[in-house]
Amino acid sequence: MAQIIFNIVGNAVKCTKKCLICINIKQIYRRLTSMSVSDTGIRIGKNALNQLFLPFVQADSSITRQYGGLD
């Protein structure tokens, strides 16, 4: 869980110039946790949403150098 939070928040920080990031984590029941992250950064394009939970690929390689990440 800590790695997931680290990755999601790290991406929000890298891609948000005005740095408005909201993180909500709540325990719903014992081991069931809900988490949401919203930010003012660049958006995920509609064509990339279907890849969101697949193994990692850079959705838009044109921004790799600007925001960091793999080619």
Buried (B, 14 or more C-beta within 10 A) or exposed (E): EEEEEEEBBEBBEBBBEEEEBEEEEEEEEEEEEEEEBEBBBBEEEEEEEEEEEEEEEEBEEEBEEEBEBEE
